[in-house]
Amino acid sequence: MPSFLSDATIRRFLRARNWSTEQATKGLKETVNWRREYRPDAISWEDIEEMEDEARRTHVADYLAKNGRSVLVSNITMKSKVSFKDQIKHLVYLLEYFAMNSVDGQDDYVVWLTDFRGWSISSTPYSTTRESMYIIQNYYPGLIDVAIPFDPPRIFESFWKIAKNFIQPNMKEKVKFVYTSNQESMKIIADIFDLDMLEPLFGGRSTSTDFDINKYAEKMRRADKLRGASKDASGYN
C-alpha cells in the first residue's frame, strides 16, 4: 500500500497517538488489515448508491477554508435513501478522497460543517454515529481540523452527552458548536471561512447557492481516476 503507507500517514498516526510508536504501530496494523478487507481505495463515485441524493446530504465543497483546508458540508436532516452500510461506504469514500488529495500529506486537512437544524434522533442513530467516529478516529486519524455542528436544537444536547463518549479527547477539542442566535459563536464561522464564498445557509454571502450535481460528479470522477479507483480492476463489486 505505497500510496497509503506514506510518511504523511505515519506522521498522522503518531500525532494522533501522542507520538507513541507502539500505539501508532498498533493503529497502522489494524488499519492495514481493515483496508485489505474493505478496500476503500477501490470505491469510486459510480459505486455510491443513490449518488445524487447522498452527495446533496454530504459533499466536498467547491471552496476552501481561509487556512486552505478542504471543506466537507453535511445536511444530516435530509433523509437518506440508502442503508446504514451504504451511508458508511459513502463516508469512507469521502475520507479516502481527502486522505489521498491532501496537499503534501497536510495534517488536519478537513473542516467539517454540518447543518443540524431540524435534527432528530432518527437523523443520526447512535449506531451510525459510533461506527462513523470509529472509522474517522482509527483509520483516518489526524484528518479533521475542526468539526462544526451548526445550529443544533436543544434536544441534541441529550444525544451529545452519549455520543461524545465515542469521541477521543483530541477529537472533542476539535468540535465547535455554532448557533445563529449567539453572535460570539458565529465569530467561529467568520474566523474559519471567507464569508463571500460561504453559503448563506451558514451565514455566508455567496451568490452561488445551487449545488451543481453534474459538476460535482465530474470532479469526483476525475479524482477517482487520479488515485486509481476502478471497480472493474479491483473487483470491489
C-alpha positions as protocol buffer text, in pm:
chain_id: "A"
residue {
  index: 1
  type: MET
  ca { x: 0 y: 0 z: 0 }
}
residue {
  index: 2
  type: PRO
  ca { x: 260 y: 258 z: -102 }
}
residue {
  index: 3
  type: SER
  ca { x: 9 y: 539 z: -157 }
}
residue {
  index: 4
  type: PHE
  ca { x: -135 y: 488 z: 192 }
}
residue {
  index: 5
  type: LEU
  ca { x: 175 y: 398 z: 395 }
}
residue {
  index: 6
  type: SER
  ca { x: 346 y: 727 z: 326 }
}
residue {
  index: 7
  type: ASP
  ca { x: 550 y: 943 z: 563 }
}
residue {
  index: 8
  type: ALA
  ca { x: 246 y: 1171 z: 597 }
}
residue {
  index: 9
  type: THR
  ca { x: 20 y: 883 z: 703 }
}
residue {
  index: 10
  type: ILE
  ca { x: 273 y: 760 z: 959 }
}
residue {
  index: 11
  type: ARG
  ca { x: 306 y: 1113 z: 1098 }
}
residue {
  index: 12
  type: ARG
  ca { x: -72 y: 1143 z: 1134 }
}
residue {
  index: 13
  type: PHE
  ca { x: -91 y: 817 z: 1327 }
}
residue {
  index: 14
  type: LEU
  ca { x: 196 y: 922 z: 1552 }
}
residue {
  index: 15
  type: ARG
  ca { x: 39 y: 1260 z: 1629 }
}
residue {
  index: 16
  type: ALA
  ca { x: -299 y: 1101 z: 1696 }
}
residue {
  index: 17
  type: ARG
  ca { x: -136 y: 859 z: 1943 }
}
residue {
  index: 18
  type: ASN
  ca { x: 68 y: 1126 z: 2122 }
}
residue {
  index: 19
  type: TRP
  ca { x: 388 y: 1016 z: 1945 }
}
residue {
  index: 20
  type: SER
  ca { x: 372 y: 666 z: 2094 }
}
residue {
  index: 21
  type: THR
  ca { x: 541 y: 442 z: 1837 }
}
residue {
  index: 22
  type: GLU
  ca { x: 381 y: 138 z: 2000 }
}
residue {
  index: 23
  type: GLN
  ca { x: 27 y: 275 z: 1977 }
}
residue {
  index: 24
  type: ALA
  ca { x: 82 y: 420 z: 1629 }
}
residue {
  index: 25
  type: THR
  ca { x: 216 y: 86 z: 1503 }
}
residue {
  index: 26
  type: LYS
  ca { x: -82 y: -95 z: 1654 }
}
residue {
  index: 27
  type: GLY
  ca { x: -320 y: 151 z: 1486 }
}
residue {
  index: 28
  type: LEU
  ca { x: -147 y: 120 z: 1150 }
}
residue {
  index: 29
  type: LYS
  ca { x: -159 y: -259 z: 1161 }
}
residue {
  index: 30
  type: GLU
  ca { x: -531 y: -253 z: 1238 }
}
residue {
  index: 31
  type: THR
  ca { x: -589 y: -3 z: 959 }
}
residue {
  index: 32
  type: VAL
  ca { x: -390 y: -205 z: 705 }
}
residue {
  index: 33
  type: ASN
  ca { x: -597 y: -516 z: 789 }
}
residue {
  index: 34
  type: TRP
  ca { x: -918 y: -315 z: 752 }
}
residue {
  index: 35
  type: ARG
  ca { x: -805 y: -169 z: 420 }
}
residue {
  index: 36
  type: ARG
  ca { x: -722 y: -513 z: 282 }
}
residue {
  index: 37
  type: GLU
  ca { x: -1072 y: -632 z: 368 }
}
residue {
  index: 38
  type: TYR
  ca { x: -1278 y: -319 z: 299 }
}
residue {
  index: 39
  type: ARG
  ca { x: -1080 y: -183 z: 0 }
}
residue {
  index: 40
  type: PRO
  ca { x: -1156 y: 189 z: 50 }
}
residue {
  index: 41
  type: ASP
  ca { x: -908 y: 271 z: -228 }
}
residue {
  index: 42
  type: ALA
  ca { x: -1126 y: 83 z: -477 }
}
residue {
  index: 43
  type: ILE
  ca { x: -1450 y: 271 z: -407 }
}
residue {
  index: 44
  type: SER
  ca { x: -1539 y: 507 z: -691 }
}
residue {
  index: 45
  type: TRP
  ca { x: -1813 y: 763 z: -748 }
}
residue {
  index: 46
  type: GLU
  ca { x: -2000 y: 507 z: -957 }
}
residue {
  index: 47
  type: ASP
  ca { x: -2013 y: 272 z: -655 }
}
residue {
  index: 48
  type: ILE
  ca { x: -2215 y: 515 z: -442 }
}
residue {
  index: 49
  type: GLU
  ca { x: -2581 y: 415 z: -418 }
}
residue {
  index: 50
  type: GLU
  ca { x: -2828 y: 699 z: -482 }
}
residue {
  index: 51
  type: MET
  ca { x: -2521 y: 911 z: -550 }
}
residue {
  index: 52
  type: GLU
  ca { x: -2709 y: 1233 z: -627 }
}
residue {
  index: 53
  type: ASP
  ca { x: -2912 y: 1228 z: -307 }
}
residue {
  index: 54
  type: GLU
  ca { x: -2618 y: 1119 z: -94 }
}
residue {
  index: 55
  type: ALA
  ca { x: -2400 y: 1393 z: -242 }
}
residue {
  index: 56
  type: ARG
  ca { x: -2662 y: 1653 z: -155 }
}
residue {
  index: 57
  type: ARG
  ca { x: -2655 y: 1523 z: 202 }
}
residue {
  index: 58
  type: THR
  ca { x: -2275 y: 1521 z: 230 }
}
residue {
  index: 59
  type: HIS
  ca { x: -2027 y: 1654 z: -24 }
}
residue {
  index: 60
  type: VAL
  ca { x: -1691 y: 1819 z: -75 }
}
residue {
  index: 61
  type: ALA
  ca { x: -1745 y: 2194 z: -102 }
}
residue {
  index: 62
  type: ASP
  ca { x: -1619 y: 2383 z: -409 }
}
residue {
  index: 63
  type: TYR
  ca { x: -1439 y: 2637 z: -186 }
}
residue {
  index: 64
  type: LEU
  ca { x: -1168 y: 2618 z: 81 }
}
residue {
  index: 65
  type: ALA
  ca { x: -1150 y: 2747 z: 435 }
}
residue {
  index: 66
  type: LYS
  ca { x: -934 y: 3053 z: 499 }
}
residue {
  index: 67
  type: ASN
  ca { x: -639 y: 2838 z: 603 }
}
residue {
  index: 68
  type: GLY
  ca { x: -657 y: 2639 z: 280 }
}
residue {
  index: 69
  type: ARG
  ca { x: -830 y: 2339 z: 436 }
}
residue {
  index: 70
  type: SER
  ca { x: -1084 y: 2145 z: 233 }
}
residue {
  index: 71
  type: VAL
  ca { x: -1446 y: 2171 z: 345 }
}
residue {
  index: 72
  type: LEU
  ca { x: -1695 y: 1887 z: 391 }
}
residue {
  index: 73
  type: VAL
  ca { x: -2058 y: 2002 z: 403 }
}
residue {
  index: 74
  type: SER
  ca { x: -2332 y: 1786 z: 553 }
}
residue {
  index: 75
  type: ASN
  ca { x: -2705 y: 1821 z: 600 }
}
residue {
  index: 76
  type: ILE
  ca { x: -2787 y: 1522 z: 815 }
}
residue {
  index: 77
  type: THR
  ca { x: -3152 y: 1618 z: 846 }
}
residue {
  index: 78
  type: MET
  ca { x: -3203 y: 1520 z: 482 }
}
residue {
  index: 79
  type: LYS
  ca { x: -3336 y: 1165 z: 493 }
}
residue {
  index: 80
  type: SER
  ca { x: -3106 y: 911 z: 334 }
}
residue {
  index: 81
  type: LYS
  ca { x: -3249 y: 665 z: 83 }
}
residue {
  index: 82
  type: VAL
  ca { x: -2976 y: 408 z: 137 }
}
residue {
  index: 83
  type: SER
  ca { x: -2887 y: 155 z: 403 }
}
residue {
  index: 84
  type: PHE
  ca { x: -2660 y: 219 z: 700 }
}
residue {
  index: 85
  type: LYS
  ca { x: -2394 y: 10 z: 523 }
}
residue {
  index: 86
  type: ASP
  ca { x: -2408 y: 232 z: 215 }
}
residue {
  index: 87
  type: GLN
  ca { x: -2401 y: 551 z: 423 }
}
residue {
  index: 88
  type: ILE
  ca { x: -2077 y: 431 z: 582 }
}
residue {
  index: 89
  type: LYS
  ca { x: -1943 y: 342 z: 238 }
}
residue {
  index: 90
  type: HIS
  ca { x: -2005 y: 698 z: 120 }
}
residue {
  index: 91
  type: LEU
  ca { x: -1833 y: 839 z: 428 }
}
residue {
  index: 92
  type: VAL
  ca { x: -1529 y: 617 z: 368 }
}
residue {
  index: 93
  type: TYR
  ca { x: -1523 y: 726 z: 3 }
}
residue {
  index: 94
  type: LEU
  ca { x: -1507 y: 1091 z: 110 }
}
residue {
  index: 95
  type: LEU
  ca { x: -1244 y: 1028 z: 377 }
}
residue {
  index: 96
  type: GLU
  ca { x: -1034 y: 842 z: 122 }
}
residue {
  index: 97
  type: TYR
  ca { x: -1072 y: 1135 z: -118 }
}
residue {
  index: 98
  type: PHE
  ca { x: -940 y: 1377 z: 144 }
}
residue {
  index: 99
  type: ALA
  ca { x: -661 y: 1148 z: 262 }
}
residue {
  index: 100
  type: MET
  ca { x: -529 y: 1099 z: -91 }
}
residue {
  index: 101
  type: ASN
  ca { x: -577 y: 1459 z: -202 }
}
residue {
  index: 102
  type: SER
  ca { x: -433 y: 1646 z: 95 }
}
residue {
  index: 103
  type: VAL
  ca { x: -159 y: 1884 z: -11 }
}
residue {
  index: 104
  type: ASP
  ca { x: 177 y: 1720 z: 64 }
}
residue {
  index: 105
  type: GLY
  ca { x: 8 y: 1498 z: 320 }
}
residue {
  index: 106
  type: GLN
  ca { x: -109 y: 1802 z: 519 }
}
residue {
  index: 107
  type: ASP
  ca { x: -236 y: 1722 z: 870 }
}
residue {
  index: 108
  type: ASP
  ca { x: -578 y: 1838 z: 994 }
}
residue {
  index: 109
  type: TYR
  ca { x: -685 y: 1880 z: 635 }
}
residue {
  index: 110
  type: VAL
  ca { x: -1065 y: 1898 z: 661 }
}
residue {
  index: 111
  type: VAL
  ca { x: -1317 y: 2142 z: 806 }
}
residue {
  index: 112
  type: TRP
  ca { x: -1646 y: 1957 z: 855 }
}
residue {
  index: 113
  type: LEU
  ca { x: -1952 y: 2184 z: 854 }
}
residue {
  index: 114
  type: THR
  ca { x: -2285 y: 2020 z: 938 }
}
residue {
  index: 115
  type: ASP
  ca { x: -2632 y: 2174 z: 929 }
}
residue {
  index: 116
  type: PHE
  ca { x: -2818 y: 2040 z: 1234 }
}
residue {
  index: 117
  type: ARG
  ca { x: -3136 y: 2246 z: 1201 }
}
residue {
  index: 118
  type: GLY
  ca { x: -3439 y: 2020 z: 1221 }
}
residue {
  index: 119
  type: TRP
  ca { x: -3229 y: 1738 z: 1370 }
}
residue {
  index: 120
  type: SER
  ca { x: -3399 y: 1443 z: 1542 }
}
residue {
  index: 121
  type: ILE
  ca { x: -3266 y: 1117 z: 1687 }
}
residue {
  index: 122
  type: SER
  ca { x: -3367 y: 938 z: 1366 }
}
residue {
  index: 123
  type: SER
  ca { x: -3133 y: 1166 z: 1169 }
}
residue {
  index: 124
  type: THR
  ca { x: -2822 y: 1008 z: 1319 }
}
residue {
  index: 125
  type: PRO
  ca { x: -2881 y: 686 z: 1513 }
}
residue {
  index: 126
  type: TYR
  ca { x: -2623 y: 603 z: 1780 }
}
residue {
  index: 127
  type: SER
  ca { x: -2504 y: 301 z: 1581 }
}
residue {
  index: 128
  type: THR
  ca { x: -2427 y: 517 z: 1277 }
}
residue {
  index: 129
  type: THR
  ca { x: -2252 y: 779 z: 1488 }
}
residue {
  index: 130
  type: ARG
  ca { x: -2045 y: 521 z: 1674 }
}
residue {
  index: 131
  type: GLU
  ca { x: -1932 y: 343 z: 1355 }
}
residue {
  index: 132
  type: SER
  ca { x: -1858 y: 671 z: 1177 }
}
residue {
  index: 133
  type: MET
  ca { x: -1647 y: 804 z: 1464 }
}
residue {
  index: 134
  type: TYR
  ca { x: -1458 y: 476 z: 1494 }
}
residue {
  index: 135
  type: ILE
  ca { x: -1360 y: 488 z: 1127 }
}
residue {
  index: 136
  type: ILE
  ca { x: -1264 y: 857 z: 1136 }
}
residue {
  index: 137
  type: GLN
  ca { x: -1056 y: 830 z: 1453 }
}
residue {
  index: 138
  type: ASN
  ca { x: -893 y: 493 z: 1399 }
}
residue {
  index: 139
  type: TYR
  ca { x: -850 y: 461 z: 1022 }
}
residue {
  index: 140
  type: TYR
  ca { x: -816 y: 830 z: 925 }
}
residue {
  index: 141
  type: PRO
  ca { x: -668 y: 997 z: 1235 }
}
residue {
  index: 142
  type: GLY
  ca { x: -538 y: 1350 z: 1204 }
}
residue {
  index: 143
  type: LEU
  ca { x: -755 y: 1427 z: 901 }
}
residue {
  index: 144
  type: ILE
  ca { x: -1019 y: 1651 z: 1062 }
}
residue {
  index: 145
  type: ASP
  ca { x: -910 y: 2003 z: 1157 }
}
residue {
  index: 146
  type: VAL
  ca { x: -1241 y: 2118 z: 1306 }
}
residue {
  index: 147
  type: ALA
  ca { x: -1598 y: 1985 z: 1309 }
}
residue {
  index: 148
  type: ILE
  ca { x: -1878 y: 2241 z: 1332 }
}
residue {
  index: 149
  type: PRO
  ca { x: -2230 y: 2133 z: 1434 }
}
residue {
  index: 150
  type: PHE
  ca { x: -2430 y: 2433 z: 1306 }
}
residue {
  index: 151
  type: ASP
  ca { x: -2742 y: 2537 z: 1499 }
}
residue {
  index: 152
  type: PRO
  ca { x: -2834 y: 2205 z: 1667 }
}
residue {
  index: 153
  type: PRO
  ca { x: -3167 y: 2210 z: 1855 }
}
residue {
  index: 154
  type: ARG
  ca { x: -3172 y: 2183 z: 2235 }
}
residue {
  index: 155
  type: ILE
  ca { x: -3280 y: 1818 z: 2214 }
}
residue {
  index: 156
  type: PHE
  ca { x: -2940 y: 1743 z: 2060 }
}
residue {
  index: 157
  type: GLU
  ca { x: -2775 y: 1812 z: 2397 }
}
residue {
  index: 158
  type: SER
  ca { x: -2906 y: 1482 z: 2535 }
}
residue {
  index: 159
  type: PHE
  ca { x: -2778 y: 1295 z: 2230 }
}
residue {
  index: 160
  type: TRP
  ca { x: -2439 y: 1465 z: 2257 }
}
residue {
  index: 161
  type: LYS
  ca { x: -2394 y: 1358 z: 2620 }
}
residue {
  index: 162
  type: ILE
  ca { x: -2392 y: 997 z: 2500 }
}
residue {
  index: 163
  type: ALA
  ca { x: -2233 y: 1046 z: 2157 }
}
residue {
  index: 164
  type: LYS
  ca { x: -1927 y: 1225 z: 2296 }
}
residue {
  index: 165
  type: ASN
  ca { x: -1834 y: 904 z: 2475 }
}
residue {
  index: 166
  type: PHE
  ca { x: -1746 y: 766 z: 2131 }
}
residue {
  index: 167
  type: ILE
  ca { x: -1509 y: 1056 z: 2069 }
}
residue {
  index: 168
  type: GLN
  ca { x: -1144 y: 1062 z: 2169 }
}
residue {
  index: 169
  type: PRO
  ca { x: -1025 y: 1363 z: 2377 }
}
residue {
  index: 170
  type: ASN
  ca { x: -817 y: 1512 z: 2095 }
}
residue {
  index: 171
  type: MET
  ca { x: -1120 y: 1496 z: 1866 }
}
residue {
  index: 172
  type: LYS
  ca { x: -1356 y: 1651 z: 2121 }
}
residue {
  index: 173
  type: GLU
  ca { x: -1136 y: 1959 z: 2124 }
}
residue {
  index: 174
  type: LYS
  ca { x: -1199 y: 1999 z: 1751 }
}
residue {
  index: 175
  type: VAL
  ca { x: -1580 y: 2013 z: 1785 }
}
residue {
  index: 176
  type: LYS
  ca { x: -1703 y: 2373 z: 1780 }
}
residue {
  index: 177
  type: PHE
  ca { x: -2076 y: 2435 z: 1826 }
}
residue {
  index: 178
  type: VAL
  ca { x: -2215 y: 2737 z: 1641 }
}
residue {
  index: 179
  type: TYR
  ca { x: -2557 y: 2896 z: 1699 }
}
residue {
  index: 180
  type: THR
  ca { x: -2712 y: 3168 z: 1485 }
}
residue {
  index: 181
  type: SER
  ca { x: -2864 y: 3319 z: 1800 }
}
residue {
  index: 182
  type: ASN
  ca { x: -2520 y: 3355 z: 1957 }
}
residue {
  index: 183
  type: GLN
  ca { x: -2309 y: 3617 z: 1782 }
}
residue {
  index: 184
  type: GLU
  ca { x: -2000 y: 3515 z: 1976 }
}
residue {
  index: 185
  type: SER
  ca { x: -2019 y: 3160 z: 1839 }
}
residue {
  index: 186
  type: MET
  ca { x: -2091 y: 3294 z: 1489 }
}
residue {
  index: 187
  type: LYS
  ca { x: -1746 y: 3453 z: 1501 }
}
residue {
  index: 188
  type: ILE
  ca { x: -1611 y: 3099 z: 1462 }
}
residue {
  index: 189
  type: ILE
  ca { x: -1765 y: 3093 z: 1115 }
}
residue {
  index: 190
  type: ALA
  ca { x: -1616 y: 3431 z: 1024 }
}
residue {
  index: 191
  type: ASP
  ca { x: -1274 y: 3325 z: 1153 }
}
residue {
  index: 192
  type: ILE
  ca { x: -1267 y: 2999 z: 956 }
}
residue {
  index: 193
  type: PHE
  ca { x: -1444 y: 3089 z: 630 }
}
residue {
  index: 194
  type: ASP
  ca { x: -1436 y: 3361 z: 369 }
}
residue {
  index: 195
  type: LEU
  ca { x: -1798 y: 3474 z: 403 }
}
residue {
  index: 196
  type: ASP
  ca { x: -1809 y: 3578 z: 38 }
}
residue {
  index: 197
  type: MET
  ca { x: -1753 y: 3212 z: -54 }
}
residue {
  index: 198
  type: LEU
  ca { x: -1971 y: 3052 z: 216 }
}
residue {
  index: 199
  type: GLU
  ca { x: -2336 y: 2959 z: 156 }
}
residue {
  index: 200
  type: PRO
  ca { x: -2599 y: 3191 z: 310 }
}
residue {
  index: 201
  type: LEU
  ca { x: -2729 y: 2876 z: 483 }
}
residue {
  index: 202
  type: PHE
  ca { x: -2433 y: 2906 z: 721 }
}
residue {
  index: 203
  type: GLY
  ca { x: -2422 y: 3284 z: 744 }
}
residue {
  index: 204
  type: GLY
  ca { x: -2217 y: 3342 z: 431 }
}
residue {
  index: 205
  type: ARG
  ca { x: -2266 y: 3582 z: 143 }
}
residue {
  index: 206
  type: SER
  ca { x: -2205 y: 3358 z: -159 }
}
residue {
  index: 207
  type: THR
  ca { x: -2442 y: 3407 z: -450 }
}
residue {
  index: 208
  type: SER
  ca { x: -2372 y: 3053 z: -579 }
}
residue {
  index: 209
  type: THR
  ca { x: -2638 y: 2878 z: -375 }
}
residue {
  index: 210
  type: ASP
  ca { x: -2731 y: 2589 z: -606 }
}
residue {
  index: 211
  type: PHE
  ca { x: -2547 y: 2260 z: -575 }
}
residue {
  index: 212
  type: ASP
  ca { x: -2447 y: 2151 z: -927 }
}
residue {
  index: 213
  type: ILE
  ca { x: -2457 y: 1771 z: -912 }
}
residue {
  index: 214
  type: ASN
  ca { x: -2321 y: 1727 z: -1265 }
}
residue {
  index: 215
  type: LYS
  ca { x: -2018 y: 1947 z: -1197 }
}
residue {
  index: 216
  type: TYR
  ca { x: -1962 y: 1770 z: -866 }
}
residue {
  index: 217
  type: ALA
  ca { x: -1987 y: 1424 z: -1022 }
}
residue {
  index: 218
  type: GLU
  ca { x: -1728 y: 1515 z: -1282 }
}
residue {
  index: 219
  type: LYS
  ca { x: -1496 y: 1644 z: -1010 }
}
residue {
  index: 220
  type: MET
  ca { x: -1522 y: 1319 z: -816 }
}
residue {
  index: 221
  type: ARG
  ca { x: -1471 y: 1105 z: -1129 }
}
residue {
  index: 222
  type: ARG
  ca { x: -1151 y: 1298 z: -1207 }
}
residue {
  index: 223
  type: ALA
  ca { x: -1028 y: 1240 z: -853 }
}
residue {
  index: 224
  type: ASP
  ca { x: -1111 y: 868 z: -881 }
}
residue {
  index: 225
  type: LYS
  ca { x: -906 y: 844 z: -1197 }
}
residue {
  index: 226
  type: LEU
  ca { x: -607 y: 1021 z: -1043 }
}
residue {
  index: 227
  type: ARG
  ca { x: -598 y: 791 z: -740 }
}
residue {
  index: 228
  type: GLY
  ca { x: -664 y: 481 z: -949 }
}
residue {
  index: 229
  type: ALA
  ca { x: -1005 y: 383 z: -813 }
}
residue {
  index: 230
  type: SER
  ca { x: -1164 y: 144 z: -1059 }
}
residue {
  index: 231
  type: LYS
  ca { x: -1433 y: -108 z: -976 }
}
residue {
  index: 232
  type: ASP
  ca { x: -1353 y: -306 z: -1292 }
}
residue {
  index: 233
  type: ALA
  ca { x: -991 y: -358 z: -1188 }
}
residue {
  index: 234
  type: SER
  ca { x: -1047 y: -401 z: -816 }
}
residue {
  index: 235
  type: GLY
  ca { x: -1334 y: -646 z: -814 }
}
residue {
  index: 236
  type: TYR
  ca { x: -1487 y: -437 z: -532 }
}
residue {
  index: 237
  type: ASN
  ca { x: -1838 y: -501 z: -655 }
}
